[in-house]
């Protein structure tokens, strides 16, 4: 089944501000039950991990193709390995 992932910051709060200590990838296929998939030091790493996670799950038998809704529209392949 094709999964949906979301990237969000890992925040630590102090009196003056929120500090971002990392980034995490969440599986939000079921919005009522998000599940953390991985953590990363930088946002670009987390975005790439989320894209890879969605792509891998789209390769499972019976899964619909992965969409490209958050990819660069200037890329004719939409960031995917399409035939």
N, C-alpha and C positions, 0 to 999 in steps of 0.2 A: 504494500500500500504506500502510495506517495505521501510523504510527511511534509508538514509545514514547519519551518524553523524561524525563530526570531532572535535577533542579537540585542542584548541590553547591557548597560554598564553594571559592574559590581560597585556599589557605592558604600562609602563609610562616612558617617555624619559626625561632624564636630560642631562646635559653637558658631564658627564663622562661615562654614561652607560644607558642601558635599565633596568628598574626595573620591575620584574614580580609581580603584585599585586594580581593575582588570575588566575583562569582558566575558560574558557567558552566552552560550548558545542554548536556547530553549526549544524543545519540541512542543509546539502549540497546535498540533493537529486537533486535539481536544482542548478548546480554549478554557474549559472549566478545570482541566487537570494538566497544567504545563509541567514539563519534565526537563531538568537540566541535562544537556547532552555533553557539554564540554566547557572548559574555561581557558581563556587566552590572555596574554599580556597586552595585546594591541587590538584595536577595532578591526583593522584590515585582516588580521589573522582570524578573528572570530567570524567575519563576513565570509571569508573563503571557506572556513569549516562549515558554516551554515549552508552555503551553496553545495558543497560536496555531500553533506548529509542528505539534503533534499534530492540531489541527483542520484545518489546510491539507492535510496529507497524507491525511486522511480523505476529502477531497473528490475525490481522484484516482479515475479510473474503476476499478471492481472492488475498491475498498477497503471493508472493513467500517466501519460507523459508529464514530466516536470514542466511547470510554467516558467516564464522568464520575466515575471512582472517587476522584479527589482533590479534587472540587469541593464546595462548600458544600451540604450536604443540605437546608438551609432554602430554597435557591433552586429553585423548581419547574422551571426550565429547565436546572438543573444547570450553569449558566455557559455554556451553548451557545446558538447561534442555531438553535433547532429550529423546524420549521414548526408 
